[in-house]
Amino acid sequence: MTFLELVGGSVHDAAPALVGWTLLVDGVGGRIVEVEAYEESDPASHSFGGARGRNVLMFGPPGRLYVYRSYGIHWCVNIVCEPPGRGAAVLLRALEPTHGIETMRRRRNLEDPRLLCAGPGRLTQALGLTGADGGADLTRPPFELVPPTQRIAVERTPRIGISRAVEQPWRYVEVGTSFASRPRRAA
């Protein structure tokens, strides 16, 4: 399955399937180890209530970036999913750094590779992504996506860091990773 076929379908199928893919931005990045799914019927989603203002990017086309500022502090990056007109995206919560680690260390001003991309704000800073990247097409440079070469065991848990629809088990984490943003809690 190609990347566009994957993200062009249901966000709930795409989210766990994206775990294990490698995301590079100008050669810097790593394996996706933690994500969360959001859709327009979900009160925790920016697309809840329809397309308006900054969230219009969530309504397609799939394979693009939806980038927003969280609490006015850091950028968060999402991969837009589902057919155009449907507001759905996968929030990238954590990567296991594999490429350009020294560049990520400079950008984040820290050494521990487990903390370079553990959390949505850390991840975007390490990759050098900002609001200017909103709408960018992940199938074109400077982006590169590489599918996993083996099956990845993924655990499904409730989402974290939100105040609405917290019970939804729409967080997906690679089993056994030490690069997740927070310890996993049971669904």
N, C-alpha and C positions, 0 to 999 in steps of 0.2 A: 504494500500500500504506500502510495506517495504521501508526502507531507500535506499537500493540498486536499487529497482525498480524505486524509485523517481529520483535518480541522474543518472540512466542509460538511461533515456529518454532525451528530449530536455532541455537544460539549461534554456530556457525561461519558461518552465513549472516548473522546479525544483526550480528556484530562489524564486518565490512568495510562493511556497508550503513549503519551508524551514523556512519561517517566522513562529515563534511559537514553533518550535522544540527546545528542550533543549540540549545543547552541554556541556558535562563535560569532563575535562581532569584531571585524578586522583581525581575525586570528586569535582573539582573546575570549576565553569562556570555559565551558565544561559540560559535564553530563547533568541533565535535569534530574533531580532527586526528590523534589517536592513541589506540588502544584495544588491549586484549588479551583473548582469549577463555579462559575456564576452565570445565571441566565435571567431573562427579563421577568419571569414569574416569581423570582426570588427577591424578597424585600431587602436582602443584604447587597444586592447587585446594583451597580451604578445604572444599569439599563432598566431597572424597575420603574414603571410609570411611563416608559416610552423614550424615544430619541429626542434629545434636547441638549443644547450647549456642548459641553466637553464630551459627553458620552456618545455622540453620533458615530464615532469610530467603532463602537462595539456592535453596530448594526451592519457591519460588513464593508468590504468583502472579507471572507476568511483568509487567514494567513498574514494578516496585517497586525501591527502593534497598536494597542490601546495603552497609552502611558498617562498616568495621572500623579498628582502630588498628594501624598498622604499626610494629613494633618499639617499641611504647609511646610513640612520638614524634608521629606525625601520622596524621590520618584519611585513608582511601582510600575512594572511592565506586565502586560497581559497579551496573550495570543488570541486574536479574534477567531471565533469558531462559528459554525453553522452557516446556512445560506444567507445571502444578503437580505436585510430586512428583519432579521431575528437578532436580538441583543444578547449575545453570549460570548464569553471569553474565559480563558484559563489564566489565572494569576500564577506567575512564576515565583515560587517562594524560596527555592534554594537550588544551587548547583554544586556539584563536586568539581572544583577547579582542576582542569587538565591542560589548558593551553594559556600561555601568556601570564603565568602566575606572578612573575616579577612585576609586570605592568599592573596587575590587580593589587599587589602589595603596595605599590606606590600610590595608586588611586585611593586605597583604603587606609593607608598609613598603619599597617599592622602586618605581623608575620604569620600568625597561625592560619594555615590554609583552611581549617574547618570553619573559621569565622569570616573568610573573605566574601562568601556568597550565601551565608546562612541567614536568610530573611530577605523579604522583597526589596527593602531599601538598600541593604548591603549589596545585593545582587546587581541592581541597576548602577550603583556607584562603581562597583568592580568592573562592570562591562562598559562603563562610560556612556550609559544611556540617559537621556533627559526628555523633557516634554517635546523637544524639537524632533524626536524620533517617532512621535505619534503618527500613525498612518503608514509607517514604513513597511515595505513589502519584504517579508522574511525569505522570499525565494530569490532575492537579488542581493548583490554585494552592497554593503559590507558584511551581510549576514551569510552564514553557512549553517545548515542543519544536516546532521548525520544520524541516520537511524541506528538503533542498537544492533549489535551483531548476535546477541543472544537474548533469550527471554528474561525479563526482569520481574522479580517478585515484588508486588506492590500491595501495600496495606491501605485500606480505606478507613478514614477516621472523621470525626466532626471537624469542621473548619475552626481556625483560631484567629484571634486578633480582631473579631467583629462583635457587634452588639445585637444584631438581628439574625434570625434564622441560624443560630449557633448550633442547633441540634442536627442540621443537615450533614450527613456523612459524605461531604463532597471534597474532602482533602485526601490527596493520594501521595504516599511516601514510599520510597524504595525501602524494602525490608532490610534491616541491618546497617543502613547508612549512618555514618557519624557526621554527615554534612547537612542534616535537616536543620530547619530554623529553630525548632523546639522539640523536646521529646514527644513521642507519639502518645496520644491517649486513646483508649478503646472506644470503638463506635457504640 
